[in-house]
Amino acid sequence: MILDTLTTEHFRKKFKNNFDLCNFSINIGRNIVLSGTPSTLRSILNEIDERSDELIQK
């Protein structure tokens, strides 16, 4: 995946509405913070993208 494609439009296509996207992203961010691993915004966005793909495939 090209990192430049991580835009709002890219993420909105994967969710029914903005609230689902927001709640999903908050949960991912919360888990990353609780794990104590250092991260960047880019790594968090990549994680959201990867996990949302897994969610869609189920």
KAFEN-V194961 format. One record per backbone hydrogen bond with DSSP energy under -0.5 kcal/mol. CO is the residue of the C=O (numbers start at 1). NH is the residue of the N-H. If there is no record, write none. Layout:
CO NH
CO NH
This chain:
2 5
3 6
5 7
7 11
8 12
9 13
11 14
12 15
17 21
18 22
19 23
20 24
21 25
22 26
23 27
24 28
25 29
26 30
27 31
28 32
29 33
30 34
31 35
32 36
32 37
33 36
40 44
41 45
42 46
43 47
44 48
45 49
46 50
47 51
48 52
49 53
50 54
51 55
52 56
53 57
54 58
